[in-house]
Amino acid sequence: MAALPHLAFVAIFAVAGNREGSRFLVWLFNIVGTADLLLAITLATIYGAPAFMGAAYWIPAFWVPALLVSHYVVFVVMLAGRRAQIHEAITRQIDTSE
């Protein structure tokens, strides 16, 4: 996907600038990036791409697993942050109802 690097940079600068909507951009980039990697793995398997890769075999052997792990880590961090927000909101709601 040609727009994926642009989306990554927009998300990085939004987070760095503490902009509104930065969390959405990170979620969007992470979901689209993960889907793109899974699609690439699927298509490479279907069409037998490893036979034609030659010296570029290190891309699927190293970078694809590394990128999948990094996307997983971002999902874990984002979900942990979301859980903390939910817990804080519930605690605040309980405190105000007493």
N, C-alpha and C positions, 0 to 999 in steps of 0.2 A: 504494500500500500504506500503510495507516494506521499500521502498527507501525514502519515504517522510520525515522521521526525518533526514536522512542523507542530503537530499537536503536542509532542513531548516538550519542545522548547516553550510553547505557550504555557503549558502546565508548570514547568520549572520556574519560569519568570513570574507566573501568578502566585506560586507558593512563596518564592523568594521575596516578592513584594507584599505578601500578606493581603492579597486582593480578595475581594468577595467573589465567590464562585470557584476559587482555586481547588477546593475539595472535589467539586463536580468534575473539573477538568482532569484531575488525577484519576478519578474513577473512570471517566470516559477513556482516557489514554490507556489505562490498565486493561479495561475490558476489550477495547479494540485491538490492543497489542497482543493480548493473549489469544484472541480469536484469529488474528493474522498468523501467529506462530503455529497454531493448531491446523489452520488451513494449509500453510506451507508444508508442514509435516505430512499431512494427508495427501496433498497433491504430489509431493516428492515420492511417497510410497506407491501411489497409484501408477505414476508414470515412470517409475524406475530411475529416478534422477541420479542416485549414487553412481551408476555405471558411467555417467557422462561428466562427473564433477572433477575428475582428475585430481590435481593438487589442492583443489578447493574443498577437499573432504573435511578439512578442519572446521568449516563453517557449521555443518550440522553436528559434527562430533563435539565441538566445544561451545560455540556461541549460542546455539539454539537451547541446549540444556541450561546454560548460564542465564539466558534471558527468561526462560520459563521459571527458574528458581527466583529470579529477581521480581518477576510479576507476582509470584506466590507470596513473597515476603511483603510486597506492597499491599496485597489483599489482606494479609494478616494484620499489618499495622493499621490499615484503614478500618478494618472491622473492630480492632481493639479500641481505637479512638471512638468509634460509633457506640460500642458497648459502654464506654465510660460516660459518654454524653447521655445515653438512656438512663444509666444508673443515677447520674446527677439530677436529671429531670424528675425521676421517680422520687428520689430523696427530697427534692425541693417541694414536690407536690404533697408528699406525706407531711413535711414540716408545716406547710401552710394550712393543711386541713386540721391540724391539732389545735 
